[in-house]
Amino acid sequence: MSSQNARHDAALRASLRSGPRPVIEPSPRNLFGWLWRGYLRPHWRWMGLGLLLMAIEGATLGLFASRMEPMFDDVFVQGNQGAIWTVGLSIAGIFALRALSSAAQKVVITRVNEQVAASLRRDLMRHLMTLDSVFHLRHPPGTLIERVQGDVQATNSVWTALITGIGRDAVALTSLLAVAVSVDWRWTLVALVGVPLLVLPSLLVQRFVRRRAGAAREIAGRMSTRLDEVFHGLNAIKLNGLEGYQARRYDDLLRRRISAEVRGAAGRAAIPALVDIMSGLGFVGVLAYGGSEIIAGEKSVGEFMAFFTAMSLAFEPLRRLANLSGLWSQASASVERMHAILLARPTILSPAQPRPAPEGAPEIVLRDVHLAYGDQPVLRGLTFTAEAGKTTALVGASGAGKSTVFNLLTRLVDPQGGDVLVGDVPLQAMDLADLRRLFSVVSQDALLFDETVRENILLGRTDVSEERLRHIVEAAHVADFLPSLPRGLDSPAGPRGSALSGGQRQRVAIARALLRDTPVLLLDEATSALDTRSETIVQEALDRLSSGRTTLVIAHRLSTVRAADRIVVLDRGRVVDQGTHEELLARGGLYAELHRLQFRDGAHHGPAARIGAE
C-alpha cells in the first residue's frame, strides 16, 4: 500500500472514530472564506504565480492603449519614419508578452483548479461514506453524485472567475483607466457617469440568480437520480413496458431544467447588458464633450485615439467583473449544498476510548433490544444468544426483523433500547473498524463492483499469495466457472457484476468471506441464487468455513438450517420460539407450521418455500 493510500485510510479511520472535521457554518459572507481556508490556501504559491501572470496579461492592455498616441501623432500625423519601427516593435513586444503570460497563467490555474476539485470530491466522497444508512435512505444516489460532481464543478468555476477577475480584469481595468485619466480626467468622468446607477440593479439580480441557481441544481440532482434508477432498472422497465412512462418523467425534468437555466441566464446577463448601455451613453458624452476640444485644437487626434482605445478595451473587463456577481450568486447555491453535506454528522461513531474487540469466536447476546424506523417498530424486546463457535439460524416471516439483526450487529443502525454484546463487549464500546473486522457477511444480493473477478475477491488486499487465492477460489467453487470467462480471474465482472450470473456473483461473495477469515459469519441465505447442485457444493464449503466460528444464518428455506445448533424463530420483532430442528417440530409452534407449509406433499418449491423471506 502506498503512503498516500495509508494516509487516506488513516483519515477515514479517524473520521469513523470521531466524526468529520469541524466546518464553518455556511452563509453568503463566509462561503468563499471556507473555500479559501479549506482548499485554496494550500495552493497559495501557485495561485500567487497565476495572479502575477494574470496581472502581466491585464497590464498589457494599458500598455497597448498608451501606444496609440505616438502611433497617431508621431507616425500618421507628423510622418516620422523612425517612429514606425519604434512603435511597431513595442506593440509586437506587448502582444508577445500578453501571449506568453496568458498561456502560462491558464496552465497554472488549471493545475490549481483540478487539485482543488479533486480535494473537494475526495472529501465529499470520504465523508459520505461515514454517514449513516438513514442519511443515504433520505438522499438518493443520483442526488449525491450530482453534489460530488456537478456542485464541485460549479464551485470551481466561480473561484476561477474570481481569481481571473482579481488578477487579470481588475489590473487591466486599472491600467486602462490610468491611461484614460492621463489623457483627460474630465473625459473619463463623463464616460463613467453611469457606473453608480448599476449598484441597485446588481443587488436585485444577485438575489434572483441565487434562487434560480438553487432550483437548477436541485433539478439536476433529480435528473441524476432518475437516470440512476432507469439504468439500474432497465430490464424491469423493458419487461413492464415503462419506456414511455420513464421518458415522460425525464422530459418533465428536462423542461423544468431548461426553464430554470434560461431564467438564471437572463439574470446573469442583465448586469453586463446594463454595462453596455452605460458604455454607449458614456461614449456619446465623451464624443460630444471632447469632439469640440479636438476641433478647436486643444487635444490631438492621438490623444483622443489613446483615450478611445483605453475606454473601448476597459469596458470588456468591466463587463466580466460585473458578471462576477451573477456567477457568484449562481455558484453560492452549489457551495451551500456541498457545504451542507460536510456539515452532516454521523450518529454512529466509535467511542473516544474504545475497548478491545474480543479474540476468537465470540458469543453474541441480544437483550431486550428495541428498534424502530421512524414510527414503525421493527424489534420489540428481542432477546436471544448465539453461542460461541456454533451456528444460530434466524427464521420467520417477512418483517420479523431478521435482516435488522444483521444491521445491528455490524452497527449500520443502533437500537433505541436494550443491549447487544459480542464476547461480553457492548457494540458501542468497540472501535467501529475493529467491530466490523469481526464479521464476514454474505447476503442474498451479492454486491460486486465494476472490476475484475480477482479484484472483487481481493478488494484491494495485496498480502494474498497466488496459492492462497487459488485455494479460496476452489473452496468457493469460483474455479468451476472461470474456464467459461474470457480472461479467467482477470475477466471484468461488469457494472454491479452484470457480466456474471446470480449464482456466480454469489460464489464470488462467498470467496470474499473465505478470504476475510473472520471469527463471525453472517449468512443471509448465501446459497439462494444457486441451482441445486451448486447449492449442495457451496453449502458444504460454508459448513467447513463455519466450523469453529460463530455463525448466524438468515434462513428463507428451512432445509438449509436443519443442522443448525440453534434455530431462533422470530415474529414481529420478538423471539417466539427457539431450539433445535427436532425440538421445534416436536413443540408444534410457528416453526412447525412454516415447515409443514414448505414441505407439504414433499414439495420444496413455489410460494410456500419462500414463507421465511425477509
N, C-alpha and C positions, 0 to 999 in steps of 0.2 A: 504494500500500500504506500502511495506517495505521501510526502509530508503534507502536501496540500489537502489530500483526502483525509489524512489523520486530523488536521486542524478542523476541517468541516465536520467530521464525525464528533469531535470533542465539543464543538459549538452546539451541535444538535443535542448531544447528551446533556449539556449544561441547560439548554432550553427545556428539555424534558424534566429536569430536576427542579428548576426554579422558575420556569415560565419565561416568556420573551423579555428582551431587554426593555427598560422603560423608554417610552417615546413621548414626544411633546404633544399636548392636546392640539388637534387641528383647528385653525382659524384662518381666515383670509390673510391676516397680517403675518403669521409666522410660518406659513407653508413653505415659502422659499427658504426661510431660516432653517427649517427642518431638513430640507433637501441639502442645503449648504453644509450644515454641521454633520449630517449623517453620511452624505455620499459625494459631495463635490469637493469639500476641503481636503480629503486625502490626495487629490489630483491638482492642488493649487499651483504647483510649479509648472505643470503642463498648461494649465489654464492661463497662468501668467504669460507664458510664451505665446499662447494663442492670442491673448489680448494685445500683446506688443505687436504681433504681426498684423492683427486687425487694425490697430491704431496706425501703423505704417500705411496699410491699404487705404484707410479712410483719409489720411493726411494727403495722399497723392491727388485727391480731387481738388483740394485747396491749392496745391502747387500747380496743378494744370490750369485752374481758373486764373491764377496770378500771371501765367504766361500769355494770357490773351491780350493784355495791354501792350507789351512790347511787340507782339506779333502784328497787331493792327497799326499801332502808332509808328514803330520803327521800320517795319518791313513794308506794309501796304501803303501807309500814308507818306512816310519820308523816303521810301525806296532804298533803304540801307541794305546793300547786298551782303555785307559781312554778318548782319544780324540774322539772315536766313539760316545759316548753319548753326549759329549760337542758339537761336530759339528752337530750331528744328531738332537738334540733338538733345537739348534739355527736355523737350516734350517726349522724345523717344525714350530717354532715360527714366522719365516719370512713369511711362507705360510699362517699361521693363520691371521697374521696382514694384509697381502695382501687381503685375502678373506673378512675380515670384512670391511676394508676401501673401497674395490671395491663395495660391496653390498650397503654400506651406501651412497657412492657418487652417485650411479645410482638412488637411491630413491630421493636424494636431487636435482639432476639435472633434473630428470623427473618432479618433483614438479615445479621448476622454468620454465622448458620448456613449460609445459601445461599452466601455468599462463601467460607467455609471449605470447603464441599463442592465448590464449583467449582474451588478451588485444588488440592484433593486429586485430583479427577478429571482435571484438566488435567495435573498432574504424573505421575499414573499412566499416562495415555494417551501422553503425550510420551515417558515413559521406556520404555514397552512398545515403542514404535516404534524405539527404539535397540537393543533386544535382538536377539540373533542368531536366525537361522531355526531353529536347533536348539532353542532355548528354546520357540519357538512350535509346533514339532512335538510337544514334550512336554506343552504346555498347550493344550488345545482352546480355540477362540474363546469358547464359551459360558462356560467357567470364568473366563476373563479378563474377560468382560463382567460377570459376577457380582461380581468383585472391584472393578471400577471403579464399578459401580452399587450393588449390594447392600451390600458391605462398607463403602463410604463412608457410606451411609445409616445403617448400624448404628453406625458410629463417631460420626457427628454426633448421633445420639440420646443416646449416653452422655454426651458432653461437655455437651450442653444440659441433661441431667438433673443433672449435677454442678454446673453453674453455677446452675441453679434451686435445687438443694438448698442451696448455699452462700449464695446471695443472698436467697432468699425463705424457704425452710423452716427454715434454721438461725436466721435472725433472728426468724421467727415463734415458733419453739420457745423461743428465749431470752427473748423478751418475755413470752410466756405463763407460762413458769416463774418469771420475775421477779414477775409478778402473784400467782402461786400462793404463792411464798415470802413475799411481803409480807403475805399473809393469815395464813399459818401454815406455818412451815418444817417442823414435825413432820408435818402432813398431807401435805406434798409428799414427804417421805421415805417415808412409808407408801405413797403412790400409785406411787412409782418403785422400790419394793423389788425388783421382779423384773428390772430392767434388766441387772444383771450376769449373769443367767442366759442372756442372749441371745448372749454373746460366742462360746462354743464352737460352738453350732449354726450361727452365721453363718459361721464359718470352714469348717465342713464343707460347708455349702450352696454357698459360693462355688466350692469345688473341683468339686463335682458339676455346677453350672451351667456352668462353664467347659468341661468335657468335652462336655456336651450341646450347647452352643452351637457348638463346633468341628465336631461331627458334623453339625449342622443346616446350617452354612454350606457344608460340603463337599458335602452332598446338593443344596443349592441350586445350586451350580456344575454338578453333573452334570445337573440338570434343565435349566439354561440350555443346556448342550451338547446335550442330547437335542433340545430344541426347535429349536436352530440347525440341527442335522442334518436333522430332519424337514422343516422349512420350505424348506431349500435342496435337499432331495432329494425333493420332493413328487411330481414326475412319475414318478420311478423307483419310489417307494412305491406309487403307483396302478397302474402297469403290472405290477408284480410281486405285487400283492395283499397288501401288507405292512401295511395299515392296522391290522388286529387285532394283529399282532405288535408294531408300534411303540406302539400304545395300551397293550398289556400291560406293556411295558418302562417306559413313563412312569408307569403306575398303580403299579408296584412302587416307583418313586422317590417318588411321592406318599405311599404308605403309610409309607415309611421317614421321610419328612419330617414327617408328622403325628406319628409316634411320638417322634421327636427333639424336636419343638417342644412336645409335651404334657409330656414328661418335664422339659424345661427350664423350662416354665411352672410345673410343680409345685414345682421347686426354688426359682424366684424368688418364688413365693407363700408359701413356708414361713416366711420371716422376718417379713413383715407379719402372718401368721397368729399367730405367737408374740407379736408386739406386742399384738394384740387380746386374746389370752388374758391377757397381763400386765396390760393395761388393766382388764379385768374384775375381776381379783383385786385390783388397786390400789383400784378404786372401792369394792369390798366393804370393804376395810380402812379406807378413809377414812370411809365411812358408819358403820362400827362404832365407830371411834375418835372422829370428830368429831360424830356424832349426839348422843352423851351431853353434849358440851360445849354444843351448841345448846340441848338440852332444859334444861340447868342454867342457861342464860342467859349463859354465859361467851363465846359467839360469837353474832353476829347472823345472821339469815337472809340478809341482803345479803352478808355476808362469805362465807357458805357458797356462795351463788349465784355470786359473783365467782370463788371457787376452783373450783367445779364447772364453770363456763363455761370458765375458763382451761385446766383439765386436759382437758376434753372436746375443746376445739379443739387442744390440744397434741398429742394422740395421732395426729391426721391427718398433720401434718408429720413426726412421729416415724416413722409407718409409711412415708412416702415416703422419708425418709432411710435407713431400714432396707432399703428396696427397692433403694437405690443399689448395695449390694454385689452383688446379683444382676444388676443391669443392667451393672455394670462387668465382672463375670465373663463375661457374655454377649458384650459388645462387645469384650472383650480378644481373643477368637478372631478377630474380623474385623480388628482393628487389627494383629494379628500377621501374618495372611495378606496384608494390604495392605502392611505394612512389609516382608515378605519379597520382594514384587515389587520394591520400591525398592532392596532390598539386592542384587538380581540384577545382575550385571555383564556387559556385552557383552564378548566376546573379540576382536571385530573392531573396531579403533579406528584413528583417524588417528594418525600419529606426532607426537611433540612438535615436531619441526622438519621439516615436510613439504617435499618437493621440488616445484617447479612442474610442473604437468601439461604434456605435450608439446603443441605447437601444430601445427595442420594434421592431415592424415590420417596416423596413426602406423602403424608396423609393429608387429605383435603376435607375441611369441615365447613359446612354452611349451617348457621344457627339463626333461626327466626329472621330470615332475610326478607325485606320488603323492598319492592322497586316498582315505580310507575313511570310511564312515559306521558307527561302531561297529566291529564285527568284519568288516564287509562291504567289501572293497576295491572301489573304483569305477574309479580311474585307476591304472594300473600303469606308471609311467615314460613318460607321454605326452610326445611331442616333435613339434612342428611349428611352422611360421612362416606367418603370414598377412601377405602383402606389403602395404605401404602403398598405399592408393588402389586396391586390387584386391579382387575377390570370391573368398572362400575358402568352399567348401561342405564341411560335415561330414556324412558318410553312414555308415551302419552299422546293425546290428540293434538290437533293443531291449536296453537295458542296456549299450550300448557306451560310454556316457559323454558323449554329445553335449550334452545339456542341462546336465550338470555343468560343461562348459567355459564355458558362458554364466554360470553361477553364480560360477565362479572369476573371470572377467574383471570382473564387477561387484562382487566381494568380498561376495557373500552367504554364501560359505564361503571358507575359506583352506585351502591344501594343507598336508599334513603334510611334504612334501618337494618339492624342485625349485624352479624359478624361473619366474615369469610376468612378462614385461616388456611395457609399452606404450610405444612410442617410446623404448626403451632405459632407461626408468624402471621399477623394480620397483613392483608394485602397492602393496605395503605401505609404500612410501616416499612415496606421494601422500596428500593430504588426501582423506578419503572423499567429501566432497561434490564436490570437484574431479574426482575419478576418475569418479564416476557421471555428471557432466555431459558426459563424453566419449561416452556411449553413448545410443543410442535403441534400444529393444527393442520388437519386435512379435512376440508369441508366438501360438501356436495357440489359446490360451484368452484372448481379449481381455477384460481386466478393465475393466468400466465401473461407474461409481458411480450412485447414485440421484439424479442431477442431470439438467439438460437436456443435449441433444446438444452445444450450444455449450460449456457448462462442461466436459463430458467431453473436449472437444478442447483448450480453453484451460488447464484445470486451475489456475485461479486467476491466470493471467497477465493483466495489464491493459495491457501495452505492445504489443498486437497490433492493428493497424488493421483496419477492416472490409474494406478492399481486399485486404490480405494474407490475412485469414481466408477470404475468398471464393476466392482463388486456391488456397489449401490444400484447401478443401472440394472444389473442382473437380478438383484433381490427384489426390486420394484417391478420387474418384468417390462421395463422400458426397452431393454435389449431385444424383446420379441418383435417390436415394430420398427426398430432402427433400419433394418435392411430395406424397408419399403420407402424410406425417406431419401431424397436425392443426395444429401451430404451427411447422412447419419446424425450423430450428435450435434454437428455444426449446421444442421438444417434450420432455417428460420421457423419459429413457431407461429408467426403471423400475429396481427393485432388481436389481443386477448386470446391468443392460442388458436385462432381460427383455422390455421393450417393443419391442426390435429383434430382427431375425433374426440368425442366426450370421454371415452374410455382411455384414450392416450393421454389426454390432459390430466385425468385423474391419477394415472400412474406416475406422471412427472411430479405431481404434487406429493405423492407418497415417497418418491425418491428424495424430495426435499426434506421430508420428515425423517427419513432414514439418515440423511447426511447431518442434520442438526443434532441427532443423538441426545435428546433432552430427557430429563427424568420423568416428565409428564407428557402424555399423549392425549390430544383432544381429537376425536374422530367423529365428524358429522356425516354419518352414512358414507364413509370413504369409498365404498365399492358400489355406490348407487348407479354409476354410469357404465358399469362393466357388464359384459354378457356373462352367461352362466359359467363358462369355462374360465374366463379371466377372473371372474369374481372369486372362484374357488382358489385359484393360484395366488391372487393378491391377498385374499383373506389369510392364507397360510403365512404369507410374508408378514402381514400385520400381526398375526398371532406370535410369530417369532420376535418381532420388534417389541411387542407388549410385554414380553417376559421380563420380569424384574423391574417394570416401570408402573407407575400409577397411570391408569388409562381410564378415560371417560369416553363413552360412546353414545352418541345420539342414534337411536335405532328407529328407522322407518319400517323395516321388515324384521319381524320378531325372530325369524330364523337365524339372523346374523348375531343374536345375543344370547342364544340358548346356553352357551358355555360361559357366560359372564359370571364372575364371582358373586356379584350382587346386581340385582335389577331394581331400579328405583322408578316407581310409577307415579307420574305427575298428572295433576288435573287442575287446571285453572290456577296455576302458581303455587300449588301445595303438593306435598307428598301424601298420597292416599294409600300406598302400599309399598313394600319393599321386601326382597328376599331372593332366593334362587329361583330358577325357572320352575323347578318341580314344586317348590313351596307355594309359589304364586298360583300355579294351576290348581293345586290342591285346595287353596283358600277360596277360589271361585269368584274373585273380585273383578275389577276393571281389566286387569291384565288377562285374566282367563277369557273375558268377553272379547277383547281385541284378538287374542289367539284364536278363539273359535271363529271369528269373522274371517281372519286371514287364511285359516287352514280348513275352512268348511269344504266338505266334499273333496278334501285333498288338494284344493286349489291354492296356488301361491302367486296369484296374479290378479289383475283387474283392480277396481277402485278399493275393494276391501283390503288389498295388500298394502295400501298407502294410508291406512287409517292413522298411523302414528306420525305422519309427516308434520313437520313444524311449519 
